[in-house]
Amino acid sequence: MRTSFWDPGAVGRLDSFEAESKRSWFTIRETLTAAVGGGRLWVPASVVLGENQLQVLTNEGSLELRPRRLVWTEPNSFRVTGLSRSLTFRRSYLRFKSPEEASRAASIIKQNSVLEVPWVPVEEFPVEFRLLLSARYVIALVYLLFVSLAVGLFLLLALGALGNIGLVVGTVVLIVYVGLPFWAMLVKARRSVQGWIRFQGKSITVRSLDWIPVYPETIEWKSPLVIVLRGRGISYELSFPTAESLTRAVAKIRTAYPGVQETLVENYKRDVR
């Protein structure tokens, strides 16, 4: 819904749109609720557009900025970045009821020399993937271990000052904080999980519960349904449900990264499973 009106204290006409704004903060209670049952990420908002001005009004407050950059994230959603009254960079994620409504709002914002970044379509392919350990990945993980260990020891000393209970809590925190990354690595390396490989322009992401960007350097063909995708410091074995989906995914990898190398492993199976 869009309305237009004149503000006596402003120069020119103000345009108002009904939309949704992505929340930027949660209370402790809301964070726990979201972790258990899923929280509300988007809230109703009124978007008021004036001459080189954007104001977002929600039940949590208001945000006012001078737009400088508009990035489309979906056909009906975009992110606006600009300067606030305190001359700090702020951003607002807005989602409209329809692509047409979003396009009308964006056209008003762009009247003030705002840089627009167009939306790049997203395509995903279902895969079964397994993390393959590489030397660079292990080195990065060891570095992370030392950082986690230092933080964990600091927390242990801080909590230990509270007495025996603090010492017990600190020990548990240290074990979880340091051991969890290695446990996650071993689980990912030992078994395959269901997920997707996601393409958006030059961005390639392997995702399940987490999102891991991949910058491909080599594609190793193991069979008509399985490839090993090796990137900077990380490698995945990807199993596709059909040879057609694998072929389409590889074509997208070649388009995004023309310099990617392709090899066949010795035991390449030419028969489709």
N, C-alpha and C positions, 0 to 999 in steps of 0.2 A: 504494500500500500504506500502511495506517495501523495504528499500534500505539499502545496506551495503557499507561502504567506509572506507578508512584508513585515520586517522588524523595524520599528521606528528608530532604534538605536544603531542600525546597521546600514551599510551602503548596499543597495540592490536587494534582490529577492533571495530569500532563503528557501531551500528545498528540503523537505523532510521525508524520510523513508522508514518504514517499519522493517526491522531486520533482526538478526541475532548476533551477539558479540561473544567471542571466545573468552572464557574466564582466564584471568592472569594470576589468580591466587585462590587458595582454599584455606579454610580454618582447619585446626587439628581434627575436629570432629568430622568435617566434610572429607578430609583426606582419608581417615579411617573408613568412612562409609564408602568412598569411591574404591578403596582397595578391596573391600569385601563384596560389595554388590554393584559397583559402578556408579560414579557420580555424574552430575549434570555438568557437562563441559561448556555448553552454550546457553546463554541467557537472553531473554527478549531485550531488544534495544531500539531506541529511536536514534536515527542518524540524521543530523542536521547539517546541511551543506550550504556554505555561503561563499563569499568572494575570498578565495585562498584560505578557506577555513573549514575544518571538519570537527564536529562535536558528536560524541557517542554518549548517550544517556542510558544507564541501566539502573536497576535497583541497588547496585553496589556503589554507584557514584557516576561521575562523568569524566570524560577524557576529551581534551581539546588540543588540536594540533594544526599546524600548517603543512599540508601534504607535500611530499617531495618525491615519493616513489610508490607505485601501485603494482603489486605482484599478484597475478591471478593464480589461485590454487585449485579452483574448480570452476565449471561454467557459471555457477551461481555464488561464488565466494572469492574474496581477494583479501590481501593484506596491505594495509596502508602504513607507510612510515613517514614521519615528519618531525618537525620541531614543536615542542610544547611552549607554553608561555615562559617557562623558566629556561628556555633555550637548550633543553636536553632532548635527545632523540627518543621518541616513543613510537610504538606500533600498535595497530589495532587490527584484529582479525574479524572480518564481517561476512556473514552468510545471509543471503536474501532468499525470498520465497521462490524466485524463478530466475533463470539466466537473463531474461529481458529486463527484470527489475534491477539486477546487478549491473547490466550494461548501461542502463540509464543513469544510475548513480555514478558509475565510473566515468561516463562521458562528461558529467558536471565537474568531477574532481580533476579531470585532465585538462580543463580549460585554463589552468594556472601553471602551465609548463611543468607538469608532473611526468616523470619518467615511468612508462608503462612496460611491464614485463609480461608477455602473453602467456596464457596457459598452455602447458605442454601435456598432451594426452598421456595417460598412464595405461600400461598393459602389463598384466601379470600372468604367469604360467605356474600351475601347481607342480611341485616337485617334491621328491623325497631326498633330503640332503644330509651329508655327514661332513663334519669339519675334519680336515686333514692337517695334522701338525707340521709346521715348517720351522726352520731354524730361526727365521726372523720373528715368527709369532711367539716362539718359546722365549726368545730374548726379551721381547716386549712384555711377556707375561712375568718373567723374572724381575724385570724392572718394576712392574706393578706390584709384585710381591714385596719388594723392599720398601716401596712407598706405603703399602698397606700395613706392613709390619711396624714401620715407624709410627704411623698414626695409631695402630692398635696398642703399641707399648705406651704411648702417651696417654691414651684413654685408660689403660690398665693402672698406670701410676696415679692418674687423677682420681679414679674411682677407688683405688686401694687406700687413699687417704681417708675414706669414709668408714673404714673398718672392715671386718670380715665379710659382711654382705657386699660391700663395694668391691672387695677383692674377687669374690666369686662372680659377681656380675661382670667385672672387667675381664676376667679370664674367659668367660663365655663369649663376650663381645670380641675378644682377640681371636679366639678360635674361629668364630663365624666370619669375621671380617677378613681374616687372612686365608682361611681354608675354602671359603665359598668360591672364589674365582677358579681355584685349581679343581675343585669338585665339578664345577660347571664345564671346565675345559675337558676333563676326562669323560664326562657324560656325553658331551657333543662328539668327542672323538671315537667313542666306543659304539655308539648306536645312531642309526638314522632317525630323523624326525621329519614329520610332514610340514611343509611350508610352501613358500612361493618365491619365485625370482621376479623382481619388479623392475620395469623399465619406464623411465620418464626422461625423455631427451637423452642426454649423455650419462644420466644417473642410473646406476645398476645396483640394486639392493637385494640381498638374500634375507628373507625374514620368516620368522615364526612368532615366538613371543618377543624377540628382540629384532632390531633392524640393523643389519651389518652392511655398510657400503663396500662394494668390490670394484677395484680398478683393474680390469683384466689385462694380463700380459700374454697368457698362453691358454689354449684350449686343447686338452688331451682327450681324444676320442677312445673310449673303452668299449663301446658297443653302439648299435644304432639307437639305444635308449639312454645311454649313460656317458657323461663327460666329466672331466675334472677341470674346473675353472680355477686357474692360478692367477692371483693378483699380487699386489704389493704387500707382502707379509702375511697373506692369508690365502688358503686354498679350500675349495669345497668340491666334494663329489656330488653331482646332481643327477638324479634318476628321474626321467620324464615318463608320463603315462603312455605317450605315443611318440612315434618317430616324427610325426608331423609337428607336434608342439616343440620338440627338440630342434628341428630344422628352423622353425620360425624364431625361436629364441636365439640360436646361433647367428641367424641373419641380423637380428637386432644388435647383438654384440659386435659383429663386424662393422655395422653402420656407425655405432657409437665410438668404436675403437678400431679404426682401419688398420692400425699396425699390429693387431693381435696375431700371434703365431699359432698355428694349428699342427698337431702331431697325432699319429696313431700309435697306441701302445702295442706291444708285441702280441698280446693275446686278444687283439681286437676280434670281436665276434661279428661276423657279417650276417648271421641269421638273426632276424627279428624275433624277440622272445614271444 
